[in-house]
Amino acid sequence: MTKNKDSLQLSVTESSSIFDNLEEMSVSELISNINEEDAKVHIAVKKALPQIKALIEHILQRMKQGGRIFYLGAGTSGRLGVLDASELPPTFGVSEKLVIGLIAGGDIALRKAVEDAEDDWNKAWNELQEYDINELDTVIGIAASGTTPYVIGGIKHARKNGLLTGCITCNPNSKVAEVTEYPIEAIVGPEFVTGSTRLKAGTAQKMILNMITTTIMIKLGRVKGNRMVNMQLTNKKLFKRGSRMISEELNISLEDAKILLMKYGSVKRAIDSYLNK
């Protein structure tokens, strides 16, 4: 029986690695070849900059009116979304409710694979509704393959209900991009280990997430100059960093900066209060 042409075609993320017999390579050869492949990620993300820009600009319009961002993903993609969302409150001093990462299978899936969780077309939408989502919110699907039902279903429902939708995928002409208003496609090519999208695809997704939320935080006034003036002072290292920021910004001694930081509790408030006294 002859298979039709379409059934023989593999997505880019599932295509065979350009390397073979990996187990026969030395450690030096392995890390050199992985590094060679990783160099392609920067190029792929650079090509996607216009798509990234378009999504950010539309998100900003909504967030300035009180909108939020929701990430949807499974496996590595889901973990990256949760990671990005969880790092924003300590870095920029924003509410943990501003950017929320949802992963197929729930929090247990962060550490352990949950079988079949990503195959539920309606689960993501049901989870989103628990957050009282509205038309100011944005839903971003993260799916290296672009075929994850959990993500596609969530995006379709969100768009149908008037939410802004974006996605980050590493396959061209994917199903998730087809149903998304502002898709981002970073085509990094076959993985070093065939199909292991925790490698180049995951790196590209992380880079794009960094771009999206860092740019948004800056444009929302959470950075001054080049400093994280709204960061949470949750340990000694960050307190020292905050004191140094104040000292350099106000041209005062480090000891005086520490006193200000202890009094006001944040770099921004300390600087603003000093300048306005």
N, C-alpha and C positions, 0 to 999 in steps of 0.2 A: 504493500500500500504506500503510495507516494503522498508525503505531507505537502500542504500548500506552502507557498513561499512565506506568507505572513507568520505561520506557526513556527518557522525556523529562525525567525529574527528575534534576537535577544535585545533587551534594553541595554543601554550603555553601562549602567551600574552592575549588570549581570554578565557583561561580556568577559571573555577570558583575559586574564592578565597577559601583558606582553612579555612577562618573564615566566620561565618554567623551571622545573626541578629545583625549587626553592630549598628543599632539604639538603641539597648537595652544595649550596653556597656557604662560604665562610661567613663569620660574623661581620667582617669588614665589608664583604660583598653585599650582604643583606642590608645593612644600614646605609650603605652608599646608594643602593638601588632604591630603597624607600625614600631617601632624601631626594633623589632624582625625580621620583614621582611627585613628592610633595611640592617641588618647585612649580609644578603645573597648576597647583591650586590658586596661587596668586594671579596667574594669567586668566584663569577662568572667572575668578571673582571680579577682576578688573573689567572684563567684557560685560559683566552684569551690572556695572555701576549705574547706567541709565535706568534700569529696572528698579534698583534699590532706591535711587533718588525719588522716583515717581511714588513709590509706596510710602516712603518717609514723609514726603510733603503732604500727602493725603491724611496720614495718621496725625500729623501735627495739627491740622485744621480741627480735628475732632478732639484731640487731647487738650487743646487750649480751651475747649468748652466743657471739659470734665470727662472725656472719654478714657477708656482703658484699652489695654492690649491683652489678648488671650492667645497663647500658643497651644497648638494641638500637635501631638506627635506620638510615635510608638518606638520602642527600642532606643537606639542611640539618639535618634532625632528627638524623641520625647524627653530624654534625659538632658539634652542640650538646651531645650526650651525651659525646663524647670531650673537648670543651672543659671541661665541668663536672668530669669525672673528673680531668683533668690539672691543674686548678687547686687541688684539695684538698690534695695533699701540701705544696706550698709555703705555702699559706695556714694550714693547721691542723696541719702536722707529722705527718700520718698516712701510712701505707704506701701506695704506689701500687697495691697489690693490694687495697685496701679497697673502692674504687669503680672499676669498669672499664667503659670505653665501647667497644662494638663497633659498627662501621659496615659496612654491606653493601659488599663490594668490597675490604675491608681498608684499611690505612693510605694506600694510593695514592689512595683515594676522598676523602681529606680535601682534596686539592688538585685532583683531576681526576675528572670523572664516569666511573664504570665502568658501561658499558651492561649492562642486564639483571641486574645483581648483586642487586637488590632483589626479583627475581621467584622466587628459590629458596626454597621453603617449608621446606627442611630444613637449610639452610646455617647459620643462627643456632644451632640446637640442636647441630649438630656442633661449632661453635666454642665454645659454652658448655662442652661436655664436656671440652674441653682444659684447663679450669680446675678440674677435680675438684669441680664444683658439688655442693651438698648441700642438705638441707631447711632449713638456717638462712639460705640465700642468698635474695635478692630479684632478680627480673628485671623491669625497667621498659621497656616498649616505647614508643618515641617516634615518632609517625606523625601528621602534621597531617591527612592524609586519613582515616586509620584503616583503610586498605585494603592496606597494604604487606605482601606475602606473607612477606618475610624476617622482619618483626616479628611478624605473626600466627602464623606457624609456630613461631617461637621461644617465644612466650608459651604456645601450646597445649601444646607439649612440656614446658615448664617446669612448668606447672600440673599436668599429668598425672603428673609425677614428684615432686610434693609441694613445689615451691618457691612462695614468695609471689610473686604477680604484680600489677603495676600498669601503667598506661599513661597517656600524655599525648597527647590528640588534640584536634582543633579542629572535628570534625564530630559532630553528635548521632547517637546510635543506630548507631555505626560497628561494623564487624566486629571490630576489635581490642578495643573496649570490651565487646563481647558475650562474648569468650572470656577476659576479664581479671577477676580477683577485685575489684580496687580501681581502677576506671577514673577518670581525671580528664579532664573535658571542658570546655575553654575555648573557647566558641563566639564567635569574634571577628568573624564575618561575612565577606562577600566581600572579596577583597584589592583594593588600589588598582589594581594591574595584575592583571587577571583570572588567577587560578590561581597567582600567584607567592607561595607560602607561605613564602618567605624573609622576607616582610614581617611582617604582623600575627601570623600563626600562629607564626612563628619567635620573635618577641618574646615572645609568651605562653609558649611552651615554655621559653625562657630564664628568664623570671621564675619559673616554677614549679620548674624545676630549682634555681634559687637558693634558693627557699624550702625545698625538701626537704632539700638537703644542708647548708645553713647551720643549719637547725633541728636536724638530726641531730648535727652537729658540736658545737653548743652543749650539747645534752642528753648528749653523750658526754664532756663536760668539757674540750673543746678550746678554750674561750674563758673568760676570767676577767673579770668585770665586763662591759666591752664591747670587750675587747682580744684580739687574736690572739696570745696569749702562747706559742703553740706553733709559730708560723710559722718557716719555714726562713730563715736569714740568708744569703741567696745573693748579695747585693750591698750596696753602701755605703748606698743609700737605706734598705734594710730594717734594716741594722745601726743606723743613726741612729734609725729608728722604734722599734726594740727598746730602745735606750738611753733614749729619751724615756719609753717605757712604764715602765721600771724606775724612772727618776728620779721620775716622777709618783706611782707606786704606793707607793714606799718613802720619798718625801719626802727624797731625797738629791740631791747634785749630779750633774750630767750626766756629769762626769768619773768620779766614783765608780761611776755606773751603767755606764759603758763598761767599766770594769775588771771589774765583776761579770759582764757579758755575755761578755767575752772569756774569762773563767775558766770559766764554766759552759756556754756555747754555746747557751743558749736563755733566753728571757725567763722562762718558768715556773720552770726550775731555778734561775735566779739569784734570783728572788723567794723561792722556797721555802727555799733555802739561807740567805738573809739573815734570814728570819723565824724560822728554826729554830736559829740559831746560839746 
